[in-house]
């Protein structure tokens, strides 16, 4: 993830497999959560409010299904 206003890299991680889609949680609040879906049924959720200077953002990765997850939507 790259911040265009500050011209700096915010998040650099490898979630393996090809990324098919990314989505932020909500537009009306500050950065909260980011979800990335990949090939082979894996998705990763990043908590963008919890940042460690060495480990990066808190992350949860889970295998969802055997097929490709093309997109994922947050519930309001």
PyMOL CGO cylinders between C-alpha atoms (Angstrom):
from pymol import cmd
from pymol.cgo import CYLINDER

trace = [
    CYLINDER, 0.00, 0.00, 0.00, 1.46, 3.35, -1.03, 0.3, 1, 1, 1, 1, 1, 1,
    CYLINDER, 1.46, 3.35, -1.03, 0.46, 6.76, 0.35, 0.3, 1, 1, 1, 1, 1, 1,
    CYLINDER, 0.46, 6.76, 0.35, 0.37, 9.12, -2.64, 0.3, 1, 1, 1, 1, 1, 1,
    CYLINDER, 0.37, 9.12, -2.64, 0.03, 12.28, -0.53, 0.3, 1, 1, 1, 1, 1, 1,
    CYLINDER, 0.03, 12.28, -0.53, 3.10, 11.55, 1.61, 0.3, 1, 1, 1, 1, 1, 1,
    CYLINDER, 3.10, 11.55, 1.61, 4.89, 9.71, -1.21, 0.3, 1, 1, 1, 1, 1, 1,
    CYLINDER, 4.89, 9.71, -1.21, 5.87, 6.79, 1.02, 0.3, 1, 1, 1, 1, 1, 1,
    CYLINDER, 5.87, 6.79, 1.02, 5.29, 3.08, 1.35, 0.3, 1, 1, 1, 1, 1, 1,
    CYLINDER, 5.29, 3.08, 1.35, 2.84, 2.18, 4.13, 0.3, 1, 1, 1, 1, 1, 1,
    CYLINDER, 2.84, 2.18, 4.13, 2.38, -1.58, 3.78, 0.3, 1, 1, 1, 1, 1, 1,
    CYLINDER, 2.38, -1.58, 3.78, 4.64, -4.08, 2.03, 0.3, 1, 1, 1, 1, 1, 1,
    CYLINDER, 4.64, -4.08, 2.03, 3.74, -7.71, 2.61, 0.3, 1, 1, 1, 1, 1, 1,
    CYLINDER, 3.74, -7.71, 2.61, 3.62, -11.01, 0.78, 0.3, 1, 1, 1, 1, 1, 1,
    CYLINDER, 3.62, -11.01, 0.78, 0.34, -12.91, 1.06, 0.3, 1, 1, 1, 1, 1, 1,
    CYLINDER, 0.34, -12.91, 1.06, 1.45, -15.43, -1.57, 0.3, 1, 1, 1, 1, 1, 1,
    CYLINDER, 1.45, -15.43, -1.57, -0.84, -16.29, -4.49, 0.3, 1, 1, 1, 1, 1, 1,
    CYLINDER, -0.84, -16.29, -4.49, -2.10, -13.59, -6.84, 0.3, 1, 1, 1, 1, 1, 1,
    CYLINDER, -2.10, -13.59, -6.84, -4.22, -10.80, -5.37, 0.3, 1, 1, 1, 1, 1, 1,
    CYLINDER, -4.22, -10.80, -5.37, -7.65, -10.61, -7.01, 0.3, 1, 1, 1, 1, 1, 1,
    CYLINDER, -7.65, -10.61, -7.01, -9.25, -7.81, -4.99, 0.3, 1, 1, 1, 1, 1, 1,
    CYLINDER, -9.25, -7.81, -4.99, -8.72, -5.33, -2.17, 0.3, 1, 1, 1, 1, 1, 1,
    CYLINDER, -8.72, -5.33, -2.17, -11.27, -3.26, -0.25, 0.3, 1, 1, 1, 1, 1, 1,
    CYLINDER, -11.27, -3.26, -0.25, -11.19, -0.82, 2.64, 0.3, 1, 1, 1, 1, 1, 1,
    CYLINDER, -11.19, -0.82, 2.64, -13.79, -1.11, 5.40, 0.3, 1, 1, 1, 1, 1, 1,
    CYLINDER, -13.79, -1.11, 5.40, -15.82, 2.12, 5.10, 0.3, 1, 1, 1, 1, 1, 1,
    CYLINDER, -15.82, 2.12, 5.10, -15.45, 5.47, 3.34, 0.3, 1, 1, 1, 1, 1, 1,
    CYLINDER, -15.45, 5.47, 3.34, -16.89, 7.64, 6.13, 0.3, 1, 1, 1, 1, 1, 1,
    CYLINDER, -16.89, 7.64, 6.13, -14.26, 6.82, 8.81, 0.3, 1, 1, 1, 1, 1, 1,
    CYLINDER, -14.26, 6.82, 8.81, -10.47, 6.85, 9.06, 0.3, 1, 1, 1, 1, 1, 1,
    CYLINDER, -10.47, 6.85, 9.06, -8.55, 3.78, 7.86, 0.3, 1, 1, 1, 1, 1, 1,
    CYLINDER, -8.55, 3.78, 7.86, -9.89, 0.81, 9.76, 0.3, 1, 1, 1, 1, 1, 1,
    CYLINDER, -9.89, 0.81, 9.76, -9.63, -2.54, 7.99, 0.3, 1, 1, 1, 1, 1, 1,
    CYLINDER, -9.63, -2.54, 7.99, -8.37, -3.73, 4.63, 0.3, 1, 1, 1, 1, 1, 1,
    CYLINDER, -8.37, -3.73, 4.63, -9.24, -7.08, 3.08, 0.3, 1, 1, 1, 1, 1, 1,
    CYLINDER, -9.24, -7.08, 3.08, -7.33, -8.72, 0.23, 0.3, 1, 1, 1, 1, 1, 1,
    CYLINDER, -7.33, -8.72, 0.23, -8.57, -11.78, -1.64, 0.3, 1, 1, 1, 1, 1, 1,
    CYLINDER, -8.57, -11.78, -1.64, -6.33, -14.13, -3.58, 0.3, 1, 1, 1, 1, 1, 1,
    CYLINDER, -6.33, -14.13, -3.58, -6.25, -17.10, -5.88, 0.3, 1, 1, 1, 1, 1, 1,
    CYLINDER, -6.25, -17.10, -5.88, -6.76, -20.55, -4.36, 0.3, 1, 1, 1, 1, 1, 1,
    CYLINDER, -6.76, -20.55, -4.36, -9.38, -19.32, -1.87, 0.3, 1, 1, 1, 1, 1, 1,
    CYLINDER, -9.38, -19.32, -1.87, -7.28, -17.36, 0.61, 0.3, 1, 1, 1, 1, 1, 1,
    CYLINDER, -7.28, -17.36, 0.61, -8.19, -13.99, 2.11, 0.3, 1, 1, 1, 1, 1, 1,
    CYLINDER, -8.19, -13.99, 2.11, -6.29, -11.67, 4.46, 0.3, 1, 1, 1, 1, 1, 1,
    CYLINDER, -6.29, -11.67, 4.46, -7.70, -8.98, 6.73, 0.3, 1, 1, 1, 1, 1, 1,
    CYLINDER, -7.70, -8.98, 6.73, -5.42, -6.17, 7.96, 0.3, 1, 1, 1, 1, 1, 1,
    CYLINDER, -5.42, -6.17, 7.96, -6.24, -3.98, 10.98, 0.3, 1, 1, 1, 1, 1, 1,
    CYLINDER, -6.24, -3.98, 10.98, -4.88, -0.60, 9.89, 0.3, 1, 1, 1, 1, 1, 1,
    CYLINDER, -4.88, -0.60, 9.89, -5.25, 0.96, 13.34, 0.3, 1, 1, 1, 1, 1, 1,
    CYLINDER, -5.25, 0.96, 13.34, -2.81, -1.50, 14.93, 0.3, 1, 1, 1, 1, 1, 1,
    CYLINDER, -2.81, -1.50, 14.93, 0.73, -0.91, 13.68, 0.3, 1, 1, 1, 1, 1, 1,
    CYLINDER, 0.73, -0.91, 13.68, 3.99, -2.27, 15.07, 0.3, 1, 1, 1, 1, 1, 1,
    CYLINDER, 3.99, -2.27, 15.07, 7.20, -0.61, 13.86, 0.3, 1, 1, 1, 1, 1, 1,
    CYLINDER, 7.20, -0.61, 13.86, 8.87, -3.98, 13.11, 0.3, 1, 1, 1, 1, 1, 1,
    CYLINDER, 8.87, -3.98, 13.11, 6.01, -6.43, 12.49, 0.3, 1, 1, 1, 1, 1, 1,
    CYLINDER, 6.01, -6.43, 12.49, 3.72, -4.08, 10.55, 0.3, 1, 1, 1, 1, 1, 1,
    CYLINDER, 3.72, -4.08, 10.55, -0.07, -4.18, 10.75, 0.3, 1, 1, 1, 1, 1, 1,
    CYLINDER, -0.07, -4.18, 10.75, -2.05, -6.84, 12.59, 0.3, 1, 1, 1, 1, 1, 1,
    CYLINDER, -2.05, -6.84, 12.59, -3.16, -9.44, 10.06, 0.3, 1, 1, 1, 1, 1, 1,
    CYLINDER, -3.16, -9.44, 10.06, -5.41, -12.48, 9.86, 0.3, 1, 1, 1, 1, 1, 1,
    CYLINDER, -5.41, -12.48, 9.86, -5.12, -14.87, 6.91, 0.3, 1, 1, 1, 1, 1, 1,
    CYLINDER, -5.12, -14.87, 6.91, -7.47, -17.74, 6.33, 0.3, 1, 1, 1, 1, 1, 1,
    CYLINDER, -7.47, -17.74, 6.33, -8.27, -20.28, 3.64, 0.3, 1, 1, 1, 1, 1, 1,
    CYLINDER, -8.27, -20.28, 3.64, -11.87, -19.67, 2.59, 0.3, 1, 1, 1, 1, 1, 1,
    CYLINDER, -11.87, -19.67, 2.59, -12.57, -22.19, -0.17, 0.3, 1, 1, 1, 1, 1, 1,
    CYLINDER, -12.57, -22.19, -0.17, -10.87, -24.26, -2.83, 0.3, 1, 1, 1, 1, 1, 1,
    CYLINDER, -10.87, -24.26, -2.83, -11.61, -21.83, -5.65, 0.3, 1, 1, 1, 1, 1, 1,
    CYLINDER, -11.61, -21.83, -5.65, -10.57, -18.26, -6.38, 0.3, 1, 1, 1, 1, 1, 1,
    CYLINDER, -10.57, -18.26, -6.38, -12.15, -15.52, -4.26, 0.3, 1, 1, 1, 1, 1, 1,
    CYLINDER, -12.15, -15.52, -4.26, -12.59, -12.66, -6.73, 0.3, 1, 1, 1, 1, 1, 1,
    CYLINDER, -12.59, -12.66, -6.73, -13.95, -10.13, -4.27, 0.3, 1, 1, 1, 1, 1, 1,
    CYLINDER, -13.95, -10.13, -4.27, -15.12, -9.67, -0.69, 0.3, 1, 1, 1, 1, 1, 1,
    CYLINDER, -15.12, -9.67, -0.69, -17.41, -7.02, 0.79, 0.3, 1, 1, 1, 1, 1, 1,
    CYLINDER, -17.41, -7.02, 0.79, -17.56, -5.70, 4.33, 0.3, 1, 1, 1, 1, 1, 1,
    CYLINDER, -17.56, -5.70, 4.33, -20.90, -5.69, 6.09, 0.3, 1, 1, 1, 1, 1, 1,
    CYLINDER, -20.90, -5.69, 6.09, -22.03, -2.31, 7.48, 0.3, 1, 1, 1, 1, 1, 1,
]
cmd.load_cgo(trace, "trace")
